[in-house]
Amino acid sequence: MEDLDDKVRVDKWLWAARFFKTRGLALEALKGGKIELNGQKPKPSKVIALGDELSITQEHRKVKVTVLAISDKRGSAEMAEHLYRLNEELLNQRKPTLDMALVGYREKGAGRPTKRDRRKIEAIDFGF
């Protein structure tokens, strides 16, 4: 971890804390308004400080964290956990709606339809 005097950009810290796989993805999230720093939408060049509160919205979850340490080096997951304290985590586990089922929506990871599944899909009368 770095000295307390060092200044680290928000995008670099998010990458070092392993919230994003690359700095480019962290940069896109910041530009897209998916990150809030102390209740405001920061620019990627904003310097992060100890005690700052971050709200991070990702595709699969939304987390709120408090910055405990500053680092611009990406280490192991165990080291990254020492950079922040998790205040709140909300997982996005969206269930398919009925209209999704009509268009042949499949659960993620269910694989390709079998021959039997294909016959069932073709047997559905859409009224066209």
Contact map, one row per residue, 1 for C-alpha under 8 A:
11100000000000000000000000000000000000000000000000000000000000000000111110000000000000000000000000000000000000000000000000000000
11110100000000000000000000000000000000000000000000000000000000000000011100000000000000000000000000000000000000000000000000000000
11111100000000000000000000000000000000000000000000000000000000000000010000000000000000000000000000000000000000000000000000000000
01111110000000000000000000000000000000000000000000000000000000000000010000000000000000000000000000000000000000000000000000000000
00111110000000000000000000000000000000000000000000000000000000000000000000000000000000000000000000000000000000000000000000000000
01111111000000000000000000000000000000000000000000000000000000000000010000000000000000000000000000000000000000000000000000000000
00011111100000000000000000000000000000000000001110000000000000000000010000000000000000000000000000000000000000000000000000000000
00000111110110000000000000000000000000000000001100000000000000000000011100000000000000000000000000000000000000000000000000000000
00000011111110000000000000000000000000000001111100000000000000000000000000000000000000000000000000000000000000000000000000000000
00000001111111000000000000000000000000000001111100000000000000000000000000000000000000000000000000000000000000000000000000000000
00000000111111100000001001100100000000000001100000000000000000000000000000000000000000000000000000000000000000000000000000000000
00000001111111110000001001000000000000000000000000000000000000000000000100000000000000000000000000000000000000000000000000000000
00000001111111111000000000000000000000000000000100000000000000000000011100000000000000000000000000000000000000000000000000000000
00000000011111111111001001000000000000000000000000000000000000000000000000000000000000000000000000000000000000000000000000000000
00000000001111111111111001000000000000000000000000000000000000000000000001000000000000000000000000000000000000000000000000000000
00000000000111111110000000000000000000000000000000000000000000000000001111100001000000000000000000000000000000000000000000000000
00000000000011111111000000000000000000000000000000000000000000000000000001001001101100000000000000000000000000000000000000000000
00000000000001111111100000000000000000000000000000000000000000000000000001001001000000000000000000000000000000000000000000000000
00000000000001111111100001000000000000000000000000000000000000000000000000000000000000000000000000000000000000000000000000000000
00000000000001101111111011000000000000000000000000000000000000000000000000000000000000000000000000000000000000000000000000000000
00000000000000100111111011000000000000000000000000000000000000000000000000000000000000000000000000000000000000000000000000000000
00000000000000100001111111000000000000000000000000000000000000000000000000000000000000000000000000000000000000000000000000000000
00000000001101100001111111100000000000000000000000000000000000000000000000000000000000000000000000000000000000000000000000000000
00000000000000000000011111110000000000000000000000000000000000000000000000000000000000000000000000000000000000000000000000000000
00000000000000000001111111111000000000000000000000000000000000000000000000000000000000000000000000000000000000000000000000000000
00000000001101100011111111111100000000000000000000000000000000000000000000000000000000000000000000000000000000000000000000000000
00000000001000000000001111111110000000000001000000000000000000000000000000000000000000000000000000000000000000000000000000000000
00000000000000000000000111111111000000000000000000000000000000000000000000000000000000000000000000000000000000000000000000000000
00000000000000000000000011111111111000000000000000000000000000000000000000000000000000000000000000000000000000000000000000000000
00000000001000000000000001111111111000001111000000000000000000000000000000000000000000000000000000000000000000000000000000000000
00000000000000000000000000111111110000000011000000000000000000000000000000000000000000000000000000000000000000000000000000000000
00000000000000000000000000011111110000000000000000000000000000000000000000000000000000000000000000000000000000000000000000000000
00000000000000000000000000001111111100001000000000000000000000000000000000000000000000000000000000000000000000000000000000000000
00000000000000000000000000001111111100000000000000000001110000000000000000000000000000000000000000000000000000000000000000000000
00000000000000000000000000001100111110001100000000000111100000000000000000000000000000000000000000000000000000000000000000000000
00000000000000000000000000000000111111111100000000000111000000000000000000000000000000000000000000000000000000000000000000000000
00000000000000000000000000000000001111111100000000011110000000000000000000000000000000000000000000000000000000000000000000000000
00000000000000000000000000000000000111110000000000011100000000000000000000000000000000000000000000000000000000000000000000000000
00000000000000000000000000000000000111111000000000001110000000000000000000000000000000000000000000000000000000000000000000000000
00000000000000000000000000000000000111111100000000000000000000000000000000000000000000000000000000000000000000000000000000000000
00000000000000000000000000000100101110111110000000000000000000000000000000000000000000000000000000000000000000000000000000000000
00000000000000000000000000000100001110011111010000000000000000000000000000000000000000000000000000000000000000000000000000000000
00000000000000000000000000000110000000001111110000000000000000000000000000000000000000000000000000000000000000000000000000000000
00000000111000000000000000100110000000000111110000000000000000000000000000000000000000000000000000000000000000000000000000000000
00000000111000000000000000000000000000000011111000000000000000000000000000000000000000000000000000000000000000000000000000000000
00000000110000000000000000000000000000000111111100000000000000000000000000000000000000000000000000000000000000000000000000000000
00000011110000000000000000000000000000000000111110000000000000000000000000000000000000000000000000000000000000000000000000000000
00000011110010000000000000000000000000000000011111010000000000000000010000000000000000000000000000000000000000000000000000000000
00000010000000000000000000000000000000000000001111110000000000000010010000000000000000000000000000000000000000000000000000000000
00000000000000000000000000000000000000000000000111110000000000000011110000000000000000000000000000000000000000000000000000000000
00000000000000000000000000000000000000000000000011111000000000000111000000000000000000000000000000000000000000000000000000000000
00000000000000000000000000000000000011000000000111111100000000000110000000000000000000000000000000000000000000000000000000000000
00000000000000000000000000000000000011100000000000111110000000011110000000000000000000000000000000000000000000000000000000000000
00000000000000000000000000000000001111100000000000011111000000011110000000000000000000000000000000000000000000000000000000000000
00000000000000000000000000000000001110100000000000001111100001111000000000000000000000000000000000000000000000000000000000000000
00000000000000000000000000000000011100000000000000000111110001110000000000000000000000000000000000000000000000000000000000000000
00000000000000000000000000000000011000000000000000000011111011100000000000000000000000000000000000000000000000000000000000000000
00000000000000000000000000000000010000000000000000000001111111000000000000000000000000000000000000000000000000000000000000000000
00000000000000000000000000000000000000000000000000000000111110000000000000000000000000000001000000000000000000000000000000000000
00000000000000000000000000000000000000000000000000000000011111000000000000000000000000000011100000000000000000000000000000000000
00000000000000000000000000000000000000000000000000000000111111100000000000000000000000001111000000000000000000000000000000000000
00000000000000000000000000000000000000000000000000000011110111110000000000000000000000001111000000000000000000000000000000000000
00000000000000000000000000000000000000000000000000000011100011111000000000000000000001111100000000000000000000000000000000000000
00000000000000000000000000000000000000000000000000001111000001111100000000000000000001111000000000000000000000000000000000000000
00000000000000000000000000000000000000000000000000001110000000111110000000000000000111110000000000000000000000000000000000000000
00000000000000000000000000000000000000000000000000111100000000011111000000000000000111100000000000000000000000000000000000000000
00000000000000000000000000000000000000000000000011111100000000001111110000000000001110000000000000000000000000000000000000000000
00000000000000000000000000000000000000000000000001100000000000000111110000000000011110000000000000000000000000000000000000000000
10000000000000000000000000000000000000000000000001000000000000000011111000000000011100000000000000000000000000000000000000000000
11110111000010000000000000000000000000000000000111000000000000000011111100000000001000000000000000000000000000000000000000000000
11000001000010010000000000000000000000000000000000000000000000000000111111000000001000000000000000000000000000000000000000000000
11000001000110010000000000000000000000000000000000000000000000000000011111000000000000000000000000000000000000000000000000000000
10000000000000010000000000000000000000000000000000000000000000000000001111100000000000000000000000000000000000000000000000000000
00000000000000111100000000000000000000000000000000000000000000000000001111110001000000000000000000000000000000000000000000000000
00000000000000010000000000000000000000000000000000000000000000000000000011111011000000000000000000000000000000000000000000000000
00000000000000000000000000000000000000000000000000000000000000000000000001111111000000000000000000000000000000000000000000000000
00000000000000001100000000000000000000000000000000000000000000000000000000111111100000000000000000000000000000000000000000000000
00000000000000000000000000000000000000000000000000000000000000000000000000011111110000000000000000000000000000000000000000000000
00000000000000000000000000000000000000000000000000000000000000000000000000111111111000000000000000000000000000000000000000000000
00000000000000011100000000000000000000000000000000000000000000000000000001111111111100000000000000000000000000000000000000000000
00000000000000001000000000000000000000000000000000000000000000000000000000001111111110000000000000000000000000000000000000000000
00000000000000000000000000000000000000000000000000000000000000000001100000000111111110000000000000000000000000000000000000000000
00000000000000001000000000000000000000000000000000000000000000000011111000000011111110000000000000000000000000000000000000000000
00000000000000001000000000000000000000000000000000000000000000001111100000000001111111000000000000000000000000000000000000000000
00000000000000000000000000000000000000000000000000000000000000001111000000000000111111100000000000000000000000000000000000000000
00000000000000000000000000000000000000000000000000000000000000111100000000000000000111111000000000000000000000000000000000000000
00000000000000000000000000000000000000000000000000000000000000111100000000000000000011111000000000000000000000000000000000000000
00000000000000000000000000000000000000000000000000000000000000111000000000000000000001111100000000000000000000000000000000000000
00000000000000000000000000000000000000000000000000000000000011110000000000000000000001111110000000000000000000000000000000000000
00000000000000000000000000000000000000000000000000000000000011100000000000000000000000011111000000000000000000000000000000000000
00000000000000000000000000000000000000000000000000000000000111000000000000000000000000001111100000000000000000000000000000000000
00000000000000000000000000000000000000000000000000000000001111000000000000000000000000000111110000000000000000000000000000000000
00000000000000000000000000000000000000000000000000000000000100000000000000000000000000000011111000000000000000000000000000000000
00000000000000000000000000000000000000000000000000000000000000000000000000000000000000000001111100000000000000000000000000000000
00000000000000000000000000000000000000000000000000000000000000000000000000000000000000000000111110000000000000000000000000000000
00000000000000000000000000000000000000000000000000000000000000000000000000000000000000000000011111011000101000000000000000000000
00000000000000000000000000000000000000000000000000000000000000000000000000000000000000000000001111111000000000000000000000000000
00000000000000000000000000000000000000000000000000000000000000000000000000000000000000000000000111111100000000000000000000000000
00000000000000000000000000000000000000000000000000000000000000000000000000000000000000000000000011111110000000000000000000000000
00000000000000000000000000000000000000000000000000000000000000000000000000000000000000000000000111111111100000000000000000000000
00000000000000000000000000000000000000000000000000000000000000000000000000000000000000000000000111111111110000000000000000000000
00000000000000000000000000000000000000000000000000000000000000000000000000000000000000000000000001111111100000000000000000000000
00000000000000000000000000000000000000000000000000000000000000000000000000000000000000000000000000111111100000000000000000000000
00000000000000000000000000000000000000000000000000000000000000000000000000000000000000000000000000011111110000000000000010000000
00000000000000000000000000000000000000000000000000000000000000000000000000000000000000000000000100011111111000000000000000000000
00000000000000000000000000000000000000000000000000000000000000000000000000000000000000000000000000001001111101000000000000000000
00000000000000000000000000000000000000000000000000000000000000000000000000000000000000000000000100000000111111000000000000000000
00000000000000000000000000000000000000000000000000000000000000000000000000000000000000000000000000000000011111100000000000000000
00000000000000000000000000000000000000000000000000000000000000000000000000000000000000000000000000000000001111100000000000000000
00000000000000000000000000000000000000000000000000000000000000000000000000000000000000000000000000000000011111110000000000000000
00000000000000000000000000000000000000000000000000000000000000000000000000000000000000000000000000000000000111111000000000000000
00000000000000000000000000000000000000000000000000000000000000000000000000000000000000000000000000000000000001111100000000000000
00000000000000000000000000000000000000000000000000000000000000000000000000000000000000000000000000000000000000111111110000000000
00000000000000000000000000000000000000000000000000000000000000000000000000000000000000000000000000000000000000011111110000000000
00000000000000000000000000000000000000000000000000000000000000000000000000000000000000000000000000000000000000001111111000000000
00000000000000000000000000000000000000000000000000000000000000000000000000000000000000000000000000000000000000001111111100000000
00000000000000000000000000000000000000000000000000000000000000000000000000000000000000000000000000000000000000001111111110000000
00000000000000000000000000000000000000000000000000000000000000000000000000000000000000000000000000000000000000001111111111000000
00000000000000000000000000000000000000000000000000000000000000000000000000000000000000000000000000000000000000000011111111100000
00000000000000000000000000000000000000000000000000000000000000000000000000000000000000000000000000000000000000000001111111110000
00000000000000000000000000000000000000000000000000000000000000000000000000000000000000000000000000000001000000000000111111110000
00000000000000000000000000000000000000000000000000000000000000000000000000000000000000000000000000000000000000000000011111111000
00000000000000000000000000000000000000000000000000000000000000000000000000000000000000000000000000000000000000000000001111111000
00000000000000000000000000000000000000000000000000000000000000000000000000000000000000000000000000000000000000000000000111111100
00000000000000000000000000000000000000000000000000000000000000000000000000000000000000000000000000000000000000000000000001111111
00000000000000000000000000000000000000000000000000000000000000000000000000000000000000000000000000000000000000000000000000011111
00000000000000000000000000000000000000000000000000000000000000000000000000000000000000000000000000000000000000000000000000001111
00000000000000000000000000000000000000000000000000000000000000000000000000000000000000000000000000000000000000000000000000001111
